[in-house]
Amino acid sequence: MDQASIVDHDTAHVKLFRGGDTLAYVTPWNNRGYDIVKEFKGKFDYVAPVWYNVHRSAGKFKFEGEHDVTTEWMAEVRGTDSDRGTVGKITPRFQLHGWSMQDYNDFINAPKEFEVLTKDILDQVTRYGFDGIVLESAHPAALSGFFQVLSPRLHELDKELIAVIPPLRQGQPNIMDASAFAHLAQYVDRFSLMTYDYSSHNVDGGPSSPIDWLVENIEQLTNAQNRHQLMIGLNFYGVQYDAPMPPRPLTMKQVVETWSMPRDSLDDDFTDGSNIPMHWDKEYQEAWFHDSDEDGLEQGIVWIPTQKSIKNRVHLAEDYQVGLALWEVGQGLDYFYNVL
């Protein structure tokens, strides 16, 4: 059975999720995402193509990635018809790429640079008619001064500002906390929380996004007044752990093809039609299976998202009335969108 036969075409362009906003990341290196956004138009409030890297040198900024901007695709995405509805706002990601701590310190202490970078960003926004931007940096809490300059300039043009923020982790120093979130929420329209890669530091493997961890982040970062601004991150990729090799991210297409798994069987505690037994972790609410070589010897473990794990996180987001940030739509399986 292929993916097309298990996609609910009646709701392919209908947003079923009843929480906050849904943001879909699209990357040039997994370009299936460009088609997903069109095929499931109506389910996404924001679409964030990962196009721009922002480099800093001697107080000036260079943008890398403008060549990836695809105006024809943007026009198709924005096109409306009675069957497909409308897509949300196109808000490309701008990542402060390769910035050292010295770069951040110099930038934070040079307000004139706020104006320069704001102008450079607005030039791209107005040139291509973006609806706003997603800004990713290593130290978002430290950029309050910059956000206070950038945000009103975007709002004057009826554009929006979305900030990417790291998740809270127990036992580790945290860049964000409730106080920083509340302060930035005065200027930032939405926050994209990177609640995935939870076990990336563990060569033996583990869940990508334990559901209790999501709850902790929602409750500890937000309050009743600003919770609607949060979009929790959902990974649409799997991770292969094969120590001593570092963890390896996998698209779900790679998972299906490499382990010969039927696409319609990745939802339960077992996998029909496959020689690979699927396991469901009730605590983490994620699925995993053993990776074996040709002789049947276990080589490692693979953790993957399934429609079941996604559905449980959708229900969680609805309970808390927060949104979803999907990383990223080119990596998942088409029928994942049945629950969105």
Residue, then its C-alpha position, 0 to 999 in steps of 0.5 A: m500500500d502506498q502513501a497516496s492510498i492512505v491519505d485522507h483526501d477529503t481533509a487534505h486541505v482542511k486544518l483539523f488541529r484545534g490548538g494554536d498556529t501550525l508552522a511548516y519548515v521547508t528545506p532545499w535539501n529535502n525538497r519534497g517539502y515544497d510539494i507537501v505545502k501545496e498538496f496539504k494547503g490549508k493545514f499550515d498557518y505559517v510556511a518557513p522555507v529555510w533560505y537565509n544564513v546571516h553572516r557578520s563581519a566587522g559590523k556588516f552583514k552578508f546574506e547567503g541563500e537568496h538564490d534559493v528564493t523561489t518566487e514561482w513556488m511562492a505564487e503557487v503556494r499562495g494561489t487559492d481555489s475552492d478545493r485547496g483553500t489558502v496557505g498561511k503566511i510565508t515567513p522564511r527562516f533567517q539564521l544568524h550563522g557561524w556567529s561567535m560569542q564575540d560576534y554576539n557581544d559586539f552586536i548586542n553592544a552596538p545598537k547601530e548594527f540593529e538598524v543595519l541588520t533590520k534594514d537588510i532584513l526588510d530589504q529582503v522582505t519587501r523585495y520578495g513580498f514575504d509575510g514576515i520572518v523566522l529568526e534563529s540564533a544561538h542566544p535569542a534571549a540576548l537579542s531583546g534590544f534587536f527585537q525591539v528595533l526589528s519588531p515594530r519595523l516589521h509590524e509597520l509593514d503588517k509583517e510578523l516576527i517569529a523567534v526560534i528558541p531552544p528547549l529547557r533541559q534538566g541538568q543543563p544551563n538553559i538559555m531561555d526561562a519564563s522571565a525571558f520568554a515573557h519579556l520577548a513575548q512583548y515584541v515577538d509574535r510567535f515562538s518556534l520551540m525546538t523540542y526535538d533531538y532530546s537524545s542526540h547527546n546519547v550514543d546509545g539512543g533514546p526518544s527524540s521528543p518525550i511527551d513529558w518533556l514537552v509538558e515541562n517546556i510548555e508549563q515552565l516557559t509560558n503563562a496564561q497570557n502568552r501561551h498562545q504564542l508558543m509553537i512546540g516542535l515536532n520532528f518528522y524524521g527518525v534517528q538511527y543510533d549505532a554506537p560508536m557512530p554519532p546519531r544519524p537523522l533519517t527521513m521517513k522515506q529512508v526508514v521505509e525503504t531501508w527496512s522495507m516497512p509498509r507505510d501503512s503500518l507505522d502506527d501500532d505496537f507492532t509492524d505487520g508485513s515487516n520482519i522488523p518488530m516495532h516497539w511502542d514506549k508508553e512513557y515517552q510515547e514514541a516508537w522504536f525498533h532494533d537495527s540488525d545486520e544481514d545475519g540478524l545481529e543487532q547493530g543499534i536502535v532507530w527511533i521514529p515518529t508515527q501517526k500515533s506519536i504525532k496524534n498524541r502530541v497534537h492532542l497535547a497541544e490542543d489541551y494547552q492551546v499551543g501551536l505546532a512547529l513541524w521540522e520538517v515537512g520534507q522528511g515525513l510521510d504523507y499520511f502524517y498530515n491526516v491528523l493535522 
